[in-house]
């Protein structure tokens, strides 16, 4: 065995909190004895609006992962770099202390993440420590799925077509799990139960989002075995268990997109364009996740709180703090909106159809800047992910890629009647309306404050006149060409 084979490797864990199918971990372990490190960065997390329930989820998954790594004799160390600009110094010191030969990471995307990794690589290089980064949280490397003119796709359907061609050609393979290594003379650190600045969520939320790879795998298997066939027909109905509930695990990297893709393909005889429509639709959703991450890299302005479509920066958003607060506190007087917002506040998650409904209500009916909604979601979502959250908000507000045309404005009442026709979801989250029948429950305002809903507010906005106001605001925008000079 050469000395290179026995040199010490460091795997720096970030949003890849799993043992199985972890590219950087597998590569590091293949090169020599391995130590893992996780950096607590509370100041950075606050600046990124990371939700307390999400930070708690990270810590709980780290605790589970620490046990799994321990079984392979891989110690997990915990260090603090309050902000990411401290990461280079913290990692250089650790590498010198442990005589590390190379650091291995799975790529992360976004302006701050990219900058952090470049700074760390430079600082390590100055000390003759290698820095290796790997494609892991995506199926395709950003920059590898491009238009014929070599630019990033702006339209999902075109992006998906190229992804399909690539998948036909070669499927991304899962990587091997490391074997146990000889015992090192390094003790694992205890994972903290909480981090200052992020309060611990209630037991109800924690029990719903149980930590660990085994739980993520159980959810995936259950979904693929029992639910994926009905995914297309049931995913839009919030009262039904029609979705995989895997988004939090994907965002924290407790499960990989490759594991998800392979499980879906297995349920559909290896097909992703034909066969079971449910499996095809779900694979499509994995590609939407992919698309928004590629957008983050190809159009860095969306990481900087800028609209994807520059001409929409001129929109005359309203400053309406009381209406914003009513939306945030689930007291808009529109039951489907309030039910969705209460689901978010209590569980750290919101059904995807409802994310679009509440986002359109905020940005169109209330004409409040999408960034207010994006920030509020990030501060409460356990699956908060910059690319997906930004992509969804900009789609709904007609400022983004492939966005809904500005004149497409969901009516919360018709959405409610269509997707929660019996009022089951509404009554679950807005129990003060339980006495209303399935016709009345969507719009109690029609009852004129009758007995039984006296404690439920009147709608804070007229849907019809507010729709006209939004249409007028969008019509007054400069054309895309006029705004082109502001493109980055």
VENSUL-V472340 format. One line per field, one symbol per residue. ss: DSSP state (2 for helix, 1 for strand, 0 for the rest). psi: psi as a letter, one per 30 degrees, with the letter a starting at -180 (. if undefined). burial: # if it has 16 or more other ideal C-beta (glycine too) atoms within 10 Angstrom, else .. A space follows every 10 residues. Layout:
ss: ???
psi: ???
burial: ???
//
This chain:
ss: 0022220111 1110000000 0022222222 2001111111 0222222000 0222222222 2222222222 2000011111 0002222222 2222222201 1111110000 2222222222 2222220001 1111000000 0000010000 0100022222 2222222220 0000000000 0000000000 0000000000 0022222200 0022222222 2222222222 2222000000 0000002222 2000002222 2222222000 0000002222 2222222222 2222222202 2222000002 2222000000 2222222200 0000222222 2222222000 0222222222 2222200002 2222222200 0000022222 2222220000 0000000000 0222222220 0002222220 2220000002 2202222000 0000000000 0022222222 2222200002 22222200
psi: klfeffkkkk kjkchhilek hjeeeeeeff fakkkkkkkk ieeeeefghk kefeeeeeee eeeeeeeeee fggjkjkklk jelfffeeee eeeeeeeghk ekkklkklll eeeeeeeeee eeeeefghkl jkkkkeglek kkffjllfgg lkkfkeeeee eeeeeeeeek kkklllkllk lkklhkkklk kkflkkfjlk lleeeeeeik lleeeeeeee eeeeeffefg eeffffjffl hflfhfeeee efgfllfeee eeeeeefhhg kffabkeeee eeeeeeeeee eeeeeeefif fffghlkeje fffgkilkji eeeeeeeegh hfgjeeeeee eeeeeffglk keefeeeeee eefeefhkkf feeeeeeeff kfgkkeeeee eeeeeeghfa kglkkffjjk jeeeeeeefh efgeeefefi ffgffllfef ffiffffhhl kfgfgkllkf kkeeeeeeee eeeefgllle eefeffk.
burial: .......### ########## #########. ########## #####..### ########## ######.##. .#.######. ##.#.###.# ##.##..#.# ########## .###.##.## #.##....## #.##.##### .#..#..... .###.#..## .##...#... .#.##..#.. .......#.. #...#..#.. #...##..#. ###.###.## ..##..###. ##..###### .######### ########## #####.##.. .#...#.### .######### #########. .##..##### ##..#.#..# ..##.###.# ########## ####.##### ########## ########## ####.##### ########## ########## ####.#..## ###.###.## ..#.###.## ..#..#...# #####..... ..#..#..## #.#..##.## ..##..#... ..#.....
//
